[in-house]
Amino acid sequence: MIRREFLKTGGALVVGFNLRDKLVAQERGTKAGPPDARQVDTWLAIHADNTATVYIGFAELGQGASTALLQIAAEELDLDMSQIKTVRLDTNVTPNQGGTYSSASINRGGPQVRTAAAEARLALLKLASAKLNTPQEQLTVSKGVVSGTGNPKDSVTYGELVGDRPFNVAFTGTAPVKPTTEYKIVGTKFPRNDTPAKVSGQYTYMQYVRMPGMLHGRVVRPRGQRMYGAGAKIVSVDEASIRAIPGARVVRKGDFLGVVAEDEWNAIRAAQQLKVVWETPPALPGNAGLHEHMRTAKTEENIVIERGNVTTGFSGAAHTASHTCLGPYQAHAPFGPNCAVADVKADSALVMCSTQDVYGTRTSLSRLLGMPVEKIRVQYYEGSGTYGHSCYDDVAQAVVLLSQLAGKPVRLQFMRWDEHGWDNYGPGHVGEVRAAADANGKIVAYEYQGWQHGWINTETSAQLTGAPPTEWPGAGTGVQGVNRLTCGGMYDIPNLKLVNHKLPVTSYLKAGWLRSPLDLSFAFASEQAIDQLAYLTGADPYEFRQRNMTDTRWLGVLNAVAQAAKWTPRKAAANLSKANIATGRGIGVGTHLTSYGAAVAEIEVDKGTGRVVAKHLYGAIDAGQVVNPGFVESQIMGQLVQTASRMFKEEVKFDQTGVTSLDWGSYPILRFDECPEVTAVVVQRLDQKSTGAGEECMAAAAAAIANAFFDATGVRMKEFPLTPSRVLAALSGRKAA
Amino acid sequence: MQIRVNERSWTVNAAPDTPLLYVLMNEMQLQGPRFGCGLAQCGSCSVLVNGVETRSCVTAVSKVEGKSVTTLEGLPAWYASQKKLAKAPALHPVQQAMIDEQAVQCGYCFNGMIVKSAELLSKTLRPTEAQIRTAMNGHLCRCGTYPRIMKAIQRASAAMAGGVA
């Protein structure tokens, strides 16, 4: 219900303030959460100085969510942004809104924060109405000052009405919210609240958190993970090998091995110098054999979606495009390796870390320590951008083990090789796709068969202490399988079939959700097939896509990006150049779980060296109501640059023993010299529900890059990243044929 | 051993071979320089040593004895002394430009980005885009903020050249 209707219908709500209640501020944080989500007080406090604190259960991961959620609350409460703040995520303080993943902050968190703020506002108006002796519907609010007549004598501030006392109001979810047409703060480019501290060196990243009396710890593992199912088994540890390092000592539980020292450099040196013999692990396929191994392995199969009859659809079609495409393992590789601090005592634990989900991490630590959840307090400190399930849970588990074993508070900073080498990678993929069009250029049949494994659910530290390796629930299906939106879901296709072939993660590398999970691989395969159909039917690739879509929101982003890129119609690969540097442009569409993404790429291919560079990438996202278009532009920009990095550079290398990509030398990413110009397009739809915006144009951008390569060279790349050696091989293959 | 950081003298407790980064973080409790790779590959630990961008994660603290170290926190004062300003501004023009361009996402790489661009602009007041890309190429960002960093450097350059900042 929006607010105007509510006032007209005269909704009733009982507000019971108990003035003898203790100050809210004093109660918070004293006992284990989650606090009762059905109470407004859990979400919001009004202070005597007429400011507000909003308690939000989402992590600031560098995307601006903390500012955007405050914009929502300020809008509903009619407060100025300077009057509102939030607090650190803390299992004793903040509500449990689930983890900060799947681009959920605004998608899931926004409505909760908005409704709580609306509920609080309503309660405040009831109080003001009584105090000012004015009917509620005649009251107006500006910057937390409630006025009856406009005369300052007839006004009262939120702070005067509540002033640090609890609301004692149930969160019914029925309070009317402001109509979007009255928005002043939501939908504007309010600057991020964390930027000034971040550029001046005042921001406390996790890596700066210290505790009195703490030791510095490091984990000791083989450099580079082995087959997930096998873990890493210790044959022997030579503790004497670090005897010369002052204060350094070994701590061990099963195969979980670490060192602690008072001085950080001594801990680092001890971890490097400790002599450990590890068991020879079972053989992995290695990069060279990976996709063949995946394609021929025994799999669990399931049909994601099937409609019409693909066999019939293909049999009568005028044009068919089909190919097999391969995607690599890729790393989260947060720019600062994960870090955590813990103080584990006999009957309680305090853990500070960069988890995307404080409550989820508390549960996993409870299991590991054998300590009830209510004895564990987890606090969130922002680290560097994580883009999904990097080693933040693992570092939290490792630090509690180190602290428990050492009997002191410990700070654990993963080294670069720990983070790169023991990441939960975005898994590799084999995609077999075929698509067909009729003589009129309408897509009539589409089939996608995907091979991949799911995510892990036992972190390395727990596994090394003896916990068995497990799969994340739902492995091989849903978000861990073939994506029904990115794989043909935007087109009107009468006959369509998507099939998953799930591999056992225990025989491969550890995996987890990496920003837009698997979508780059899906779109690379799928949108190249669609593009090929456009080519076969002699159509412009943008026009061909338009022709096969009716969903207005897909059309909206497609048109928006084409317009931004000043797309002019022509058939792809129609002007192949003999010059050494060939240029091409491509277009693509795709998304993750929600929202709509489209992209255009303009690239250059050096046919002599095989080097491919994106010169300009355009990305458009329709994420419904965009709370802060500036942040979404920033997210689109980041997605485009990261996609270029993943399409041209990124590939986790491993041999039969284990991972060999251990740093920025062995796992290169895009640098300034090859950074494209980027154009971000936000398709604002204030009347629609907010959906994710942190990962929804990466698939489209990956596809646009691949299609631009075809436009430049007339060759379809079947595997990414498009490294010089792969490009040269593909180009010479064409010549040979 | 004594070192000089942000015009402040500091007596070092750590062993002489300890990388400067750990002295700055753990002894001086500075929150500008930060650990990224420990291998001089990424630039998150960068500081200025006598005005030259230096990777503190691989530079033994003994190597900066008698030299002047400037961290992110010290850039406004360093800028003021270079420009002979009576008073240090609250932020170096590059820091302000990063805010104005809303260039930051997670911000972890911005220590190195800002230190390196301050060094660049101290030598080349009006760099071309190509000069910016070359100078900054040893600094990595995982969030993909390069385009706005380049814009911010150009904005700071214009401000410094125009005498606005």
Interface residues (C-beta under 8 A of the other chain):
Chain A: L61 G62 Q63 G64 P191 R192 D194 T195 P196 K198 V199 S200 G201 Q202 Y203 T204 Y205 Q207 Y208 R210 D263 E264 W265 I268 A333 P334 F335 G336 P337 E382 G383 S384 G385 Y387 Q413 M415 R416 G630 S634 M637 G638 Q639 L640 V641 Q642 S645 D663 W664 G665 I669 L670 R671 F672 D673 C675 P676 E677 V678
Chain B: A14 A15 D17 T18 P19 Y22 M25 N26 Q29 L30 Q31 G32 R34 F35 G36 C37 G38 L39 Q41 C42 S44 T71 L72 E73 L91 Q95 M98 I99 Q102 V104 Q105 C106 G107 Y108 C109 F110 N111 I114 I132 R133 T134 M136 N137 H139 L140 C141 R142 C143 G144 T145 Y146 P147 R148 M150
